[in-house]
């Protein structure tokens, strides 16, 4: 009878150990590593607005509130000289964001584009602006 109850207890103990082990693993860029600037910079005029964030390789975060009449995120960011890059077969390859340049071939870092906290499925120049959405370029 003791053996019958021992198996579920052992399984529960193993599960508990696995959860605690997972909690000890620190994510590569956790929220505490990001240093947010003290203010939000408002740019532009237009009927559509969105939040745009820039997170550098050092974890510095700058936030902009963009208002625009443009249709695509890339157009709105270019309008305010917030992004620059090279045109390629898949669209704009962003190498510079908010005057900070990364080139994967030279320094192993690149600008990753996120929409509402998720890795973007399309490039910045192909992503239509949705009112009150958030967009981010993060150095990776």
C-alpha positions as CSV (number, residue, x, y, z in Angstrom):
1,X,0.0,0.0,0.0
2,X,2.9,2.4,0.7
3,X,4.4,1.7,-2.7
4,X,1.1,2.7,-4.4
5,X,1.1,6.2,-2.8
6,X,4.9,6.6,-3.3
7,X,4.8,7.0,-7.1
8,X,2.5,10.1,-7.1
9,X,4.5,11.7,-4.4
10,X,7.8,11.1,-6.3
11,X,6.3,12.5,-9.5
12,X,5.0,15.6,-7.6
13,X,8.5,16.1,-6.1
14,X,10.2,15.8,-9.6
15,X,7.7,18.3,-11.0
16,X,8.3,20.7,-8.2
17,X,12.1,20.5,-8.8
18,X,11.7,21.1,-12.5
19,X,9.6,24.3,-11.9
20,X,12.1,25.6,-9.4
21,X,15.0,24.9,-11.8
22,X,13.2,26.8,-14.6
23,X,12.7,29.8,-12.3
24,X,16.5,30.0,-11.7
25,X,17.2,30.5,-15.4
26,X,17.4,34.2,-16.2
27,X,16.2,35.4,-19.6
28,X,18.7,37.0,-21.9
29,X,17.1,40.4,-21.6
30,X,14.8,40.6,-18.6
31,X,12.8,43.7,-17.9
32,X,15.1,44.7,-15.0
33,X,18.0,45.0,-17.4
34,X,16.1,47.7,-19.4
35,X,16.7,51.3,-18.3
36,X,13.8,53.5,-19.4
37,X,14.3,57.1,-20.3
38,X,12.4,59.5,-18.0
39,X,10.2,61.0,-20.6
40,X,8.2,60.2,-23.7
41,X,8.9,62.4,-26.8
42,X,5.9,63.3,-28.9
43,X,6.4,63.7,-32.6
44,X,4.3,64.6,-35.6
45,X,0.7,65.3,-36.3
46,X,-2.0,63.2,-37.8
47,X,-5.1,61.1,-37.1
48,X,-3.2,58.0,-36.2
49,X,-0.9,57.6,-33.2
50,X,1.3,54.8,-31.8
51,X,4.0,54.3,-29.3
52,X,7.5,53.6,-30.6
53,X,10.3,52.3,-28.4
54,X,14.0,51.8,-29.0
55,X,16.0,49.5,-26.8
56,X,19.8,49.6,-27.4
57,X,22.3,46.8,-26.7
58,X,23.1,48.5,-23.4
59,X,19.5,48.2,-22.3
60,X,18.7,51.9,-22.7
61,X,15.0,52.4,-23.7
62,X,13.7,55.5,-25.4
63,X,10.0,56.0,-26.0
64,X,8.2,58.1,-28.6
65,X,4.6,58.9,-29.1
66,X,4.2,59.2,-32.9
67,X,1.2,60.9,-34.6
68,X,1.0,60.6,-38.4
69,X,-1.0,60.5,-41.5
70,X,1.2,57.8,-43.0
71,X,0.0,54.3,-43.8
72,X,3.1,52.3,-42.8
73,X,5.2,52.3,-39.7
74,X,8.4,52.6,-41.7
75,X,7.1,55.7,-43.5
76,X,6.2,57.4,-40.2
77,X,9.6,56.6,-38.6
78,X,11.5,57.7,-41.7
79,X,9.5,61.0,-41.7
80,X,11.0,61.8,-38.3
81,X,14.5,60.4,-39.2
82,X,14.2,57.6,-36.6
83,X,15.2,54.8,-38.9
84,X,17.6,54.3,-41.8
85,X,18.9,51.4,-43.7
86,X,19.4,49.7,-47.0
87,X,16.7,48.5,-49.5
88,X,16.9,44.8,-50.2
89,X,14.9,42.2,-51.9
90,X,12.7,41.8,-48.7
91,X,12.3,45.5,-48.1
92,X,14.1,47.9,-45.8
93,X,17.0,46.4,-43.8
94,X,17.1,48.7,-40.8
95,X,20.7,49.4,-39.7
96,X,20.2,52.7,-37.8
97,X,17.5,53.5,-35.2
98,X,17.4,56.8,-33.4
99,X,20.9,57.6,-34.6
100,X,22.4,54.3,-33.3
101,X,23.8,51.9,-35.9
102,X,24.2,48.1,-35.8
103,X,25.4,45.9,-38.6
104,X,25.3,42.2,-38.0
105,X,28.1,41.5,-40.4
106,X,30.4,43.9,-38.6
107,X,29.4,43.8,-34.9
108,X,27.1,40.8,-34.5
109,X,24.1,42.9,-33.5
110,X,21.0,43.9,-35.4
111,X,17.8,45.7,-34.9
112,X,14.8,43.4,-34.4
113,X,11.3,44.8,-35.1
114,X,8.5,44.0,-32.7
115,X,4.7,44.8,-32.9
116,X,2.8,44.9,-29.7
117,X,5.6,43.0,-27.9
118,X,5.8,40.2,-30.5
119,X,8.5,39.6,-33.1
120,X,7.1,41.2,-36.3
121,X,5.9,39.0,-39.1
122,X,6.7,41.7,-41.7
123,X,9.3,44.4,-42.2
124,X,8.8,47.9,-40.8
125,X,8.1,49.2,-44.3
126,X,5.4,46.6,-44.9
127,X,3.6,46.9,-41.5
128,X,0.5,49.0,-41.6
129,X,0.0,51.3,-38.7
130,X,-2.8,50.4,-36.3
131,X,-4.0,53.1,-34.0
132,X,-2.8,52.8,-30.4
133,X,-0.5,49.9,-31.3
134,X,3.1,49.8,-30.0
135,X,6.2,49.2,-32.2
136,X,9.7,48.6,-31.1
137,X,13.2,48.2,-32.4
138,X,15.4,46.2,-30.0
139,X,19.1,45.5,-30.5
140,X,19.8,41.8,-30.5
